[in-house]
Amino acid sequence: MAKKILIISASPRKSGNSDLLCDQFTLGAWESGHNVEKIFLRSEKIKYCIGCGNCIETGKCVQKDSMNEILTKMVDADVLVFATPVYFYAMNGQLKTFIDRTVPRYREFKGKIYFIATCADPEQSAVEGTVSDFRGFLACATGLEEAGMIFGLGVWNVGDVVNNPAMLQAYQAGKNS
Ligand SMILES: Cc1cc2nc3c(=O)[nH]c(=O)nc-3n(C[C@H](O)[C@H](O)[C@H](O)COP(=O)(O)O)c2cc1C
């Protein structure tokens, strides 16, 4: 059955390494007949969570920006994909800011979630902090099932990931999603 897949791409670099892995995931998912939408966070207006707590009562954020619409798409999705570059051995600020703004509706998320991260460091240990950040989100969004992680290691410049094994892994994850 065709699934609704929503990809959140957090790199500020268009066609950057993590973004290219998102596109490989999309290719695989299309081949399996799924519907895919990618949201490029750089193109959206997303303010910081102000911690006011109003959303706990109302289910809506008091701030007017892109988030209410994106949250509706996340609740509707069968599969989520989060993709980030590693910045200072953590997820980047764009993805963290976005995750903080899921408070109004994260309890409604369901289905599978995949995680994509890229970094210049070639060691697998370089993504540990970033994975831990991601799992902190999953510890709260308990309706989501961690379905797979794809790491593009040893990639610095835009496009370095093209010859990396992560390309095939992302494609296959999309195909099996
Ligand atoms: C602000 C900043 C911080 C970074 N910190 C790290 C780091 O801690 N470890 C690392 O291996 N690479 C680090 N990098 C390199 C990026 O993770 C790498 O270039 C990645 O492939 C970028 O992904 P993108 O092309 O999707 O933006 C950093 C890059 C920037 C711009």
The ligand as an SDF file (V2000), in Angstrom:
LIG
                    3D

 31 33  0  0  0  0  0  0  0  0999 V2000
   29.1080   24.6100   11.8240 C   0  0  0  0  0  0  0  0  0  0  0  0
   29.6620   23.2930   11.3910 C   0  0  0  0  0  0  0  0  0  0  0  0
   30.0390   22.3820   12.3550 C   0  0  0  0  0  0  0  0  0  0  0  0
   30.5030   21.1300   11.9720 C   0  0  0  0  0  0  0  0  0  0  0  0
   30.8480   20.2380   12.9480 N   0  0  0  0  0  0  0  0  0  0  0  0
   31.2930   19.0100   12.5920 C   0  0  0  0  0  0  0  0  0  0  0  0
   31.6450   18.0590   13.5890 C   0  0  0  0  0  0  0  0  0  0  0  0
   31.5380   18.3010   14.7970 O   0  0  0  0  0  0  0  0  0  0  0  0
   32.1080   16.8480   13.1840 N   0  0  0  0  0  0  0  0  0  0  0  0
   32.2370   16.5290   11.8610 C   0  0  0  0  0  0  0  0  0  0  0  0
   32.6700   15.4170   11.5660 O   0  0  0  0  0  0  0  0  0  0  0  0
   31.8830   17.3970   10.8840 N   0  0  0  0  0  0  0  0  0  0  0  0
   31.4200   18.6320   11.2230 C   0  0  0  0  0  0  0  0  0  0  0  0
   31.0480   19.5240   10.2560 N   0  0  0  0  0  0  0  0  0  0  0  0
   31.0660   19.0970    8.8500 C   0  0  0  0  0  0  0  0  0  0  0  0
   29.6660   18.6960    8.3440 C   0  0  0  0  0  0  0  0  0  0  0  0
   29.0520   17.7860    9.2240 O   0  0  0  0  0  0  0  0  0  0  0  0
   29.8040   18.0390    6.9520 C   0  0  0  0  0  0  0  0  0  0  0  0
   30.3180   18.9730    6.0410 O   0  0  0  0  0  0  0  0  0  0  0  0
   28.4560   17.5000    6.4760 C   0  0  0  0  0  0  0  0  0  0  0  0
   28.6650   16.6590    5.3540 O   0  0  0  0  0  0  0  0  0  0  0  0
   27.5340   18.6330    6.0820 C   0  0  0  0  0  0  0  0  0  0  0  0
   26.3130   18.1090    5.6590 O   0  0  0  0  0  0  0  0  0  0  0  0
   25.4300   18.8630    4.5390 P   0  0  0  0  0  0  0  0  0  0  0  0
   26.2560   18.8400    3.2700 O   0  0  0  0  0  0  0  0  0  0  0  0
   24.2020   18.0530    4.4580 O   0  0  0  0  0  0  0  0  0  0  0  0
   25.2010   20.2470    5.0320 O   0  0  0  0  0  0  0  0  0  0  0  0
   30.6200   20.7900   10.5990 C   0  0  0  0  0  0  0  0  0  0  0  0
   30.2560   21.7400    9.6320 C   0  0  0  0  0  0  0  0  0  0  0  0
   29.7920   22.9720   10.0140 C   0  0  0  0  0  0  0  0  0  0  0  0
   29.4000   23.9820    8.9560 C   0  0  0  0  0  0  0  0  0  0  0  0
  1  2  1  0
  2  3  1  0
  2 30  2  0
  3  4  2  0
  4  5  1  0
  4 28  1  0
  5  6  2  0
  6  7  1  0
  6 13  1  0
  7  8  2  0
  7  9  1  0
  9 10  1  0
 10 11  2  0
 10 12  1  0
 12 13  2  0
 13 14  1  0
 14 15  1  0
 14 28  1  0
 15 16  1  0
 16 17  1  0
 16 18  1  0
 18 19  1  0
 18 20  1  0
 20 21  1  0
 20 22  1  0
 22 23  1  0
 23 24  1  0
 24 25  2  0
 24 26  1  0
 24 27  1  0
 28 29  2  0
 29 30  1  0
 30 31  1  0
M  END
$$$$
